[in-house]
Amino acid sequence: MSYTQDTAETLALQALAWLAANDDLLPVFLGSTGASEADLKTQASDPIFLGAVLDFLMMDDAWVIGFCDHLAISYERIMQARAALPGGEQVHWT
């Protein structure tokens, strides 16, 4: 599946909602990003913040599996959506 920025933002919002509902993982996300619970609401429309949500999820295979299984989507979809958001471009070093 090819993502537009809009569809990538939608998936990232679903990831944010999944994180917010996870009592064990939400504090880890807040601690690693420095965001507050109030920031979750105010930053939810910021594509850069949404990219950070997906970056966070991709840090651990168990989180990717948990989120993707929750939505019944393939595990690659997070990475594909991340590529469509600001800062997610592939870097070519050569």
MDAnalysis code that builds the backbone (N, CA, C; Angstrom):
import MDAnalysis as mda
import numpy as np

u = mda.Universe.empty(282, n_residues=94, atom_resindex=np.repeat(np.arange(94), 3), trajectory=True)
u.add_TopologyAttr("name", ["N", "CA", "C"] * 94)
u.add_TopologyAttr("resid", np.arange(1, 95))
u.add_TopologyAttr("resname", ["MET", "SER", "TYR", "THR", "GLN", "ASP", "THR", "ALA", "GLU", "THR", "LEU", "ALA", "LEU", "GLN", "ALA", "LEU", "ALA", "TRP", "LEU", "ALA", "ALA", "ASN", "ASP", "ASP", "LEU", "LEU", "PRO", "VAL", "PHE", "LEU", "GLY", "SER", "THR", "GLY", "ALA", "SER", "GLU", "ALA", "ASP", "LEU", "LYS", "THR", "GLN", "ALA", "SER", "ASP", "PRO", "ILE", "PHE", "LEU", "GLY", "ALA", "VAL", "LEU", "ASP", "PHE", "LEU", "MET", "MET", "ASP", "ASP", "ALA", "TRP", "VAL", "ILE", "GLY", "PHE", "CYS", "ASP", "HIS", "LEU", "ALA", "ILE", "SER", "TYR", "GLU", "ARG", "ILE", "MET", "GLN", "ALA", "ARG", "ALA", "ALA", "LEU", "PRO", "GLY", "GLY", "GLU", "GLN", "VAL", "HIS", "TRP", "THR"])
u.atoms.positions = np.array([
    [0.847, -1.180, 0.000],
    [0.000, 0.000, 0.000],
    [0.891, 1.241, 0.000],
    [0.539, 2.190, -0.804],
    [1.254, 3.459, -0.854],
    [0.487, 4.484, -0.025],
    [1.210, 5.179, 0.822],
    [0.574, 6.144, 1.715],
    [0.711, 7.568, 1.200],
    [-0.360, 8.316, 1.323],
    [-0.288, 9.763, 1.176],
    [-0.048, 10.307, 2.574],
    [0.264, 11.580, 2.679],
    [0.452, 12.140, 4.015],
    [-0.830, 12.027, 4.827],
    [-1.974, 12.241, 4.194],
    [-3.246, 12.157, 4.925],
    [-3.500, 10.754, 5.479],
    [-3.277, 9.719, 4.656],
    [-3.523, 8.357, 5.144],
    [-2.480, 7.959, 6.193],
    [-1.260, 8.461, 6.039],
    [-0.222, 8.196, 7.043],
    [-0.584, 8.858, 8.367],
    [-1.106, 10.071, 8.306],
    [-1.519, 10.755, 9.529],
    [-2.652, 9.997, 10.218],
    [-3.556, 9.445, 9.434],
    [-4.657, 8.669, 10.007],
    [-4.130, 7.451, 10.752],
    [-3.184, 6.731, 10.149],
    [-2.614, 5.574, 10.822],
    [-1.865, 6.010, 12.083],
    [-1.133, 7.107, 12.008],
    [-0.399, 7.604, 13.173],
    [-1.358, 8.027, 14.288],
    [-2.492, 8.599, 13.946],
    [-3.502, 8.940, 14.954],
    [-4.060, 7.681, 15.615],
    [-4.233, 6.635, 14.830],
    [-4.678, 5.358, 15.401],
    [-3.612, 4.815, 16.352],
    [-2.345, 4.990, 15.974],
    [-1.250, 4.550, 16.840],
    [-1.229, 5.368, 18.134],
    [-1.455, 6.658, 18.012],
    [-1.501, 7.518, 19.193],
    [-2.634, 7.103, 20.122],
    [-3.792, 6.800, 19.572],
    [-4.922, 6.342, 20.382],
    [-4.598, 5.011, 21.059],
    [-3.924, 4.132, 20.337],
    [-3.523, 2.841, 20.903],
    [-2.549, 3.051, 22.059],
    [-1.597, 3.943, 21.863],
    [-0.640, 4.262, 22.935],
    [-1.348, 4.852, 24.153],
    [-2.260, 5.782, 23.902],
    [-2.967, 6.456, 24.999],
    [-3.797, 5.474, 25.819],
    [-4.254, 4.423, 25.188],
    [-5.063, 3.420, 25.885],
    [-4.215, 2.366, 26.582],
    [-2.916, 2.389, 26.364],
    [-2.011, 1.387, 26.930],
    [-1.364, 1.955, 28.195],
    [-1.857, 1.529, 29.344],
    [-1.383, 2.072, 30.623],
    [0.093, 1.799, 30.888],
    [0.633, 0.730, 30.329],
    [2.042, 0.409, 30.544],
    [2.953, 1.164, 29.591],
    [2.516, 1.337, 28.366],
    [3.375, 1.919, 27.331],
    [3.293, 3.441, 27.260],
    [2.158, 4.015, 27.601],
    [2.009, 5.470, 27.522],
    [3.063, 6.208, 28.342],
    [3.323, 5.821, 29.588],
    [4.365, 6.536, 30.338],
    [5.750, 6.425, 29.693],
    [6.018, 5.307, 29.042],
    [7.303, 5.132, 28.351],
    [7.381, 6.110, 27.187],
    [6.297, 6.237, 26.430],
    [6.255, 7.186, 25.319],
    [6.427, 8.616, 25.821],
    [5.690, 8.974, 26.847],
    [5.781, 10.335, 27.381],
    [7.189, 10.617, 27.900],
    [7.784, 9.668, 28.578],
    [9.124, 9.856, 29.105],
    [10.180, 9.956, 28.019],
    [10.030, 9.169, 26.969],
    [11.055, 9.187, 25.923],
    [10.927, 10.396, 25.006],
    [9.740, 10.944, 24.886],
    [9.548, 12.095, 23.996],
    [9.558, 13.423, 24.744],
    [9.340, 13.367, 26.055],
    [9.232, 14.606, 26.815],
    [7.869, 15.262, 26.680],
    [6.944, 14.578, 26.035],
    [5.586, 15.110, 25.858],
    [4.788, 14.906, 27.146],
    [3.793, 15.769, 27.323],
    [2.862, 15.599, 28.440],
    [1.558, 15.027, 27.890],
    [0.691, 14.630, 28.787],
    [-0.609, 14.139, 28.323],
    [-1.376, 15.235, 27.595],
    [-1.224, 16.485, 28.024],
    [-1.874, 17.601, 27.330],
    [-1.312, 17.754, 25.923],
    [-0.014, 17.487, 25.746],
    [0.596, 17.582, 24.419],
    [-0.017, 16.593, 23.440],
    [-0.476, 15.458, 23.938],
    [-1.076, 14.461, 23.056],
    [-2.258, 15.062, 22.306],
    [-3.030, 15.871, 22.985],
    [-4.193, 16.502, 22.355],
    [-3.777, 17.653, 21.441],
    [-2.878, 18.490, 21.920],
    [-2.522, 19.678, 21.138],
    [-1.624, 19.355, 19.945],
    [-0.844, 18.288, 20.050],
    [0.088, 17.946, 18.971],
    [-0.470, 16.897, 18.003],
    [-1.653, 16.389, 18.275],
    [-2.208, 15.305, 17.459],
    [-2.417, 15.687, 16.000],
    [-2.472, 16.965, 15.700],
    [-2.653, 17.380, 14.304],
    [-1.326, 17.754, 13.641],
    [-0.222, 17.623, 14.358],
    [1.096, 17.971, 13.830],
    [1.735, 16.749, 13.174],
    [1.969, 16.781, 11.857],
    [2.543, 15.629, 11.173],
    [3.920, 15.235, 11.713],
    [4.684, 16.196, 12.210],
    [6.004, 15.873, 12.763],
    [5.848, 15.074, 14.059],
    [4.921, 15.474, 14.906],
    [4.646, 14.733, 16.135],
    [4.132, 13.335, 15.810],
    [3.256, 13.242, 14.824],
    [2.720, 11.938, 14.434],
    [3.826, 11.030, 13.910],
    [4.789, 11.616, 13.213],
    [5.949, 10.840, 12.783],
    [6.723, 10.309, 13.975],
    [6.834, 11.128, 15.018],
    [7.524, 10.705, 16.238],
    [6.782, 9.549, 16.915],
    [5.463, 9.555, 16.837],
    [4.671, 8.445, 17.387],
    [5.048, 7.152, 16.673],
    [5.109, 7.199, 15.341],
    [5.463, 5.997, 14.593],
    [6.911, 5.605, 14.830],
    [7.808, 6.589, 14.923],
    [9.210, 6.294, 15.244],
    [9.302, 5.548, 16.570],
    [8.551, 6.014, 17.555],
    [8.553, 5.378, 18.867],
    [8.093, 3.926, 18.758],
    [6.988, 3.688, 18.071],
    [6.476, 2.322, 17.951],
    [7.486, 1.401, 17.289],
    [8.201, 1.933, 16.300],
    [9.145, 1.092, 15.568],
    [10.407, 0.773, 16.368],
    [10.526, 1.310, 17.565],
    [11.687, 1.019, 18.400],
    [11.657, -0.396, 18.973],
    [10.505, -1.020, 18.989],
    [10.390, -2.345, 19.598],
    [9.443, -3.211, 18.765],
    [9.929, -4.372, 18.362],
    [9.103, -5.264, 17.550],
    [7.808, -5.645, 18.252],
    [7.842, -5.795, 19.561],
    [6.626, -6.169, 20.298],
    [5.565, -5.082, 20.188],
    [6.001, -3.817, 20.176],
    [5.043, -2.720, 20.037],
    [4.448, -2.703, 18.637],
    [5.277, -2.936, 17.625],
    [4.790, -3.003, 16.242],
    [3.763, -4.119, 16.125],
    [4.111, -5.281, 16.635],
    [3.212, -6.436, 16.557],
    [1.912, -6.156, 17.306],
    [2.009, -5.601, 18.499],
    [0.804, -5.317, 19.280],
    [-0.135, -4.353, 18.582],
    [0.426, -3.264, 18.047],
    [-0.406, -2.280, 17.366],
    [-0.988, -2.841, 16.077],
    [-0.147, -3.453, 15.272],
    [-0.625, -3.970, 13.982],
    [-1.630, -5.103, 14.161],
    [-1.398, -5.966, 15.132],
    [-2.374, -7.026, 15.403],
    [-3.693, -6.438, 15.887],
    [-3.613, -5.359, 16.675],
    [-4.822, -4.682, 17.150],
    [-5.674, -4.193, 15.977],
    [-5.017, -3.674, 14.938],
    [-5.743, -3.176, 13.761],
    [-5.889, -4.215, 12.658],
    [-5.278, -5.369, 12.840],
    [-5.266, -6.428, 11.821],
    [-4.682, -5.913, 10.502],
    [-3.502, -5.278, 10.600],
    [-2.795, -4.793, 9.415],
    [-1.414, -5.433, 9.382],
    [-0.762, -5.394, 8.222],
    [0.568, -5.977, 8.112],
    [1.590, -5.110, 8.844],
    [2.629, -5.755, 9.322],
    [3.635, -5.074, 10.144],
    [4.405, -3.997, 9.378],
    [4.499, -4.129, 8.083],
    [5.227, -3.160, 7.271],
    [4.504, -1.819, 7.147],
    [3.241, -1.792, 7.454],
    [2.452, -0.578, 7.234],
    [2.927, 0.596, 8.073],
    [3.464, 0.348, 9.262],
    [3.959, 1.457, 10.078],
    [5.123, 2.138, 9.367],
    [6.053, 1.344, 8.874],
    [7.210, 1.907, 8.182],
    [6.785, 2.640, 6.908],
    [5.833, 2.088, 6.186],
    [5.346, 2.732, 4.972],
    [4.674, 4.059, 5.291],
    [3.885, 4.091, 6.345],
    [3.231, 5.341, 6.744],
    [4.268, 6.348, 7.214],
    [5.265, 5.879, 7.952],
    [6.297, 6.796, 8.454],
    [7.023, 7.485, 7.304],
    [7.246, 6.770, 6.221],
    [7.951, 7.328, 5.067],
    [7.166, 8.465, 4.418],
    [5.856, 8.495, 4.613],
    [5.013, 9.524, 4.000],
    [4.893, 10.782, 4.855],
    [5.435, 10.740, 6.067],
    [5.366, 11.894, 6.970],
    [6.689, 12.654, 6.958],
    [6.680, 13.927, 7.357],
    [7.923, 14.709, 7.367],
    [9.019, 14.027, 8.181],
    [10.213, 13.973, 7.603],
    [11.349, 13.354, 8.261],
    [11.467, 11.860, 8.017],
    [10.542, 11.287, 7.292],
    [10.560, 9.851, 7.059],
    [11.155, 9.431, 5.732],
    [11.717, 10.393, 5.014],
    [12.262, 10.092, 3.701],
    [13.464, 9.148, 3.835],
    [13.649, 8.312, 2.820],
    [14.820, 7.447, 2.756],
    [16.041, 8.311, 2.489],
    [17.097, 8.076, 3.200],
    [18.336, 8.789, 2.991],
    [19.244, 7.921, 2.109],
    [19.729, 8.504, 1.042],
    [20.656, 7.802, 0.152],
    [22.047, 8.392, 0.368],
    [22.943, 7.603, 0.902],
    [24.263, 8.080, 1.275],
    [25.248, 8.051, 0.120],
    [24.887, 7.432, -0.985],
    [25.823, 7.382, -2.120],
    [25.300, 8.151, -3.291],
])
